[in-house]
Amino acid sequence: MQLTLRVDQGDGPVEVSTNLFTIVAWERRFKTKASKIADGIGMEDLAFMAHQALMQNGVVCPVVLDDFIKKLIVLEVVDSDPDTPFVEATTATP
């Protein structure tokens, strides 16, 4: 699963995507499985993923998660990969 998040710490919006490392770090921190994301995800979850993804991409942000959250002006999901990692077959018409 991959999420594209729009984050603004006051310096203008930045889009960043999560990766496997981000999701595994989230699972470890919150002691849950990625499959639970389909049941709903909280703002702290999104903030954690955004924080991790920004740090992995070399974007300057506070090291402490709570300090990062305090700076956030915008945090939203822009896009997410579908649950199925394949393209559905279409019916061919003659």
C-alpha positions as CSV (number, residue, x, y, z in Angstrom):
1,M,0.0,0.0,0.0
2,Q,1.2,3.5,-0.8
3,L,-0.2,6.8,0.2
4,T,0.6,10.2,-1.3
5,L,0.3,12.8,1.4
6,R,0.2,16.6,1.1
7,V,2.0,18.2,4.0
8,D,2.5,21.9,4.9
9,Q,4.7,22.9,7.8
10,G,4.3,26.6,7.1
11,D,6.7,26.7,4.2
12,G,4.3,25.7,1.5
13,P,2.8,22.3,0.6
14,V,4.9,19.3,-0.2
15,E,3.7,16.0,-1.5
16,V,5.4,12.8,-0.3
17,S,4.7,9.1,-0.7
18,T,4.9,6.4,1.8
19,N,6.8,3.2,1.1
20,L,7.2,-0.2,2.7
21,F,9.6,1.1,5.3
22,T,7.1,3.8,6.3
23,I,4.3,1.3,6.6
24,V,6.4,-1.2,8.6
25,A,7.6,1.6,11.0
26,W,3.9,2.6,11.4
27,E,3.0,-1.1,12.2
28,R,5.8,-1.3,14.8
29,R,4.9,2.0,16.4
30,F,1.1,1.4,16.7
31,K,1.3,-2.4,17.1
32,T,-1.1,-3.1,14.3
33,K,-1.2,-4.4,10.7
34,A,-1.4,-2.5,7.5
35,S,-4.6,-4.3,6.7
36,K,-6.3,-2.4,9.5
37,I,-5.9,0.8,7.5
38,A,-9.0,-0.1,5.5
39,D,-11.0,0.1,8.7
40,G,-10.1,3.8,9.1
41,I,-7.0,5.7,9.9
42,G,-6.5,8.5,12.5
43,M,-4.7,11.8,12.1
44,E,-1.9,10.7,14.4
45,D,-1.4,7.7,12.0
46,L,-1.2,10.0,9.0
47,A,1.1,12.4,10.8
48,F,3.4,9.6,11.7
49,M,3.5,8.3,8.1
50,A,4.1,11.8,6.8
51,H,6.9,12.4,9.3
52,Q,8.6,9.2,8.4
53,A,8.2,9.7,4.6
54,L,9.5,13.3,4.8
55,M,12.6,12.2,6.8
56,Q,13.3,9.4,4.4
57,N,13.2,11.9,1.5
58,G,15.5,14.4,3.2
59,V,12.8,17.0,3.8
60,V,13.7,19.1,6.9
61,C,11.2,18.6,9.7
62,P,11.4,18.4,13.5
63,V,12.9,15.1,14.7
64,V,10.3,14.7,17.5
65,L,6.9,13.7,16.2
66,D,4.9,16.0,18.5
67,D,7.0,19.0,17.4
68,F,6.3,18.1,13.8
69,I,2.5,17.8,14.5
70,K,2.5,21.2,16.2
71,K,4.0,22.8,13.0
72,L,1.5,21.2,10.6
73,I,-0.9,23.5,8.8
74,V,-2.1,20.9,6.2
75,L,-2.1,17.1,6.3
76,E,-4.2,15.3,3.8
77,V,-4.3,12.2,1.7
78,V,-3.9,13.1,-2.0
79,D,-3.9,9.6,-3.4
80,S,-3.7,6.0,-2.4
81,D,-2.9,2.8,-4.3
82,P,-5.9,0.4,-4.6
83,D,-5.9,-2.7,-2.4
84,T,-5.5,-4.9,-5.4
85,P,-2.0,-4.7,-7.0
86,F,-3.2,-5.6,-10.4
87,V,-5.3,-4.1,-13.2
88,E,-8.6,-5.8,-13.7
89,A,-9.2,-7.4,-17.0
90,T,-11.6,-5.8,-19.3
91,T,-14.0,-7.5,-21.7
92,A,-12.9,-7.3,-25.3
93,T,-15.6,-6.3,-27.8
94,P,-15.3,-7.6,-31.4
